[in-house]
Amino acid sequence: MQELDSRIDALRHQLATIPEAIALAELMRGRSDVDDAARDHRIEVADLTTEQKRADADVEQVKARRVRDQGMIDSGSIADPKALQRMLGELESLQRRISDLEDVEIEVMERLETAQAGLADRTAALEQIDAEAEVLERTRAQRAGDLETDLASASSARAAAVDGLPDDLVTLYEKLRASKGGVGAAALRRRECEGCRLTLNASDLAVIAAKPADEVVRCEECDRILIRTGESGL
């Protein structure tokens, strides 16, 4: 039963420490950072797109006013020299305003292009991470499935091994297992307790050898149940 329990403990440890599962968890933590960055870029792209549309509209509005004023001048509809002079001055102001607005428009476009490039990079990174995660998850699931099958088999064998054992012996064994790092019973091989590695002297071996085969024997050093084997050296 101890061998089965050790096997079960090992399988559970392997299940909890599957390399692909650990790598997947680390990958997902990194993905969260990339996803946050992508979200920030999406917000920036949306804001700059709105800002660019507004800048484009401002430029077109002033250009339309310039076209209107130029048309009035070209048509000769302004007869008053002073009014014509004011209109020409306004055209110059409109041209300067258009130049300023176009500078703003270009600056917004450049910022938008930078934000779009950043979003494209983060999107590509997320796609790469997701592809790696898919591979890791497939391998993790396969390993976990194999381990779970082995664990179920060992658990069934353990249940069969417990069946028929005295309750007080099982209780003692479980208590020792809980306090002795999962090892409640240890084999006695070549005069050595495999639980604490104590080598028994001839006197101790003689005492054990004299005990009935069905009597529970404990290690004097670690208090574990000693399992006598053909290699015990008795």
N, C-alpha and C positions, 0 to 999 in steps of 0.2 A: 504493500500500500504506500509506503514511503517513496518508493521508486516512481509510482504513478503520481503521487502528489508533487514530487520534484519535477516530473515531466509536465504536469499541468501548470505548475508555477512558471516553468520555462516558456511554455507556449503562451501563457498570458502575458509574460514580459515581452515576448517577440511580437505579440499582437499590438501591444502598447508602444512598441518602438520600431515599427516597420519603417525602414529607411525612406521609402517613397512617401509614407504618410508625413514624416518629419519634413522632408523636402517640400511636399505639397503645402504644408502649413506655412513654411517660411516663404514660399512663392506667393501664397495668398496674402501674407502680410505686406510683401512688396507690391503686390497688385493694388492693394488699397491705397498706397501712396500715389501710384501712377494714375489710378482712377480719380483721386482727388485733384491731381494736377490737370487731368483731361477735363474735369468738370469746370475748373477755374478757366481753362482756355475756352471752353464752350460759352461760358458767360461773357468772357471778354470779346469773343467773336461776335456774339449777338449784340452786345452794347456798341461795338465799333461799327457793325453793319448799320445799325440805326443812326449812329453819328455820321457815317458816310452819306447815307441817304439825305440827312438833313443838310450836310455841307453841299451835296450836289444840288439840292433844291435851292439853297441860298445863291449859289453861283448862277443857276438858270434864271432865277428871279431878277437878279441885277442885270444879267445879259439881256433879258427881255425888255427891261426898262431902257437900257442903252440903245437897243434896236429901235424902240419906239421914238426916243428922242432924236436919234440920227435920222429917222424917217421924216420926222417933222422938219428937221433942218434941210434935208435934201429936197423936200417937196416945195420949199420956199414959203411955207405957210406962216412963218414967223417974220413979219415985216419990220417990227420994232427992233432997231439996232441994239438997244440995251437988253431987250428980252433975248435976242439972239446970242449976245455976249454971255448972258447968264446961262443959256442953254449949253453953249460950248464949254463953259466952266464946269457945268454939271456933268457933261460927257467925260471930261478929264477925271473928275472925282469918281465917276462910275467905273472908269477903266482902272483906277488905282484900287478901288474896292474889289473889283473882279480879280485883280492880281493877288490881293491879300487873301481873298476867299479861296482862290485856286491853290495857294500855298497851304492853307489849312486842309483843303481837300486832299492834296498829295500826302501831307503828313498823316492824315487819318488812314489813307489807303496803305501807306507803308506800315503803320501799326497793325492794321487789319491783316496784311499779308504775313507779318511776323506771328501774330496770334494764330492764324490759320495753319502756318507751318508747325507751330508748337502743338496744335491740336492734332495735326496729321501724325506727328511723331509719337505722341502719347497714344493715339488710336492704334497705330502699328505696334507699339510696345504691348498694349493690352491684348491684341490679337496673338502676338507671339507668346505671351504669358498663358493665355487661355489654351493655346495649342500644347504647350509644355504641360500644363495642368491636366489636360485630357489624357496624355500619355502616362503621366504619373498616377492618375486615378485608376486607369485600367490595370496597371501593374500592382498598385496597392490593393485593389479589389481582388485580384487573382491571388496574391500572397495571403491576404486576410481570409479568403475562402478556404485555401489549403490549410491554414493554421486552425481555423474554426472547425474544419472537418477532423483534424487530428485531435483538437481539444475535446470535441464531442466523443470521439472514440475513447480517449483516455479517461474522460469523466464516467463513461459507461463502465469501463473496466474497473475504475475505482469504486463505483457503487457496488459492483459485483464482489469486489475484494472485501468491502466492509460488511457485506451481508453475512451474518452468522458469527461475527466476532463479538465477544462480550462487550456490553455497553460500557462497563467501567474501564476496560482496556482502551476502547476507542476514545473515551473522554480524556483519559490520561494522555494518550498520544496527541490528541488535538491541543490539549493544554501545553504540552511540551513544544509542539510545532509553533504555537503562537509566541512562545517565549524564547525559542532557540533558532530564530531565523528561518523557520519553515522546515526544520529537520527535527522531528520528534523521535525518530528511531534511526539507529546507525548500525551498519554491519560490523561485526567483529572479524577482522581478517588479519592473519599473520600476527596475532596477539595485539592488534591495534584497533582502537575505536575510530571508525572513519568519521565520527562526528567531531571529536575534539583532537584527534590524532594522538591520544595518550596510549603509550605502550604498556600493557599490563604485565606485571611481574608473575613469576611462576606460582606464587601463593594465591594471587587473585584468580589466575586461570584455573587453579585446582578447585577453588570454591565454586566457580561458575560451572566447571565440568561436573561437579557433584550434584548440581541442582537438576530437578526433573526437566525434561524437554519442554513441557508446557508451562513452566514457571517463568514469570517475567523477570528479566535480569536488567539492572540499571548500571550505567557507567558511573564509577565512583567520582570521576572528575567532572563530567558535564551533565550528569543525571539523565541522559537520554536512555531510551530503551535500547538495549543491545540485542542485535539479531545474530544468533549463532549460525555459522555456516561451516561447510566442510573445510574451509580454509582458516578457521579461527585459531588453530594451533592449540586446541584443547587436548 
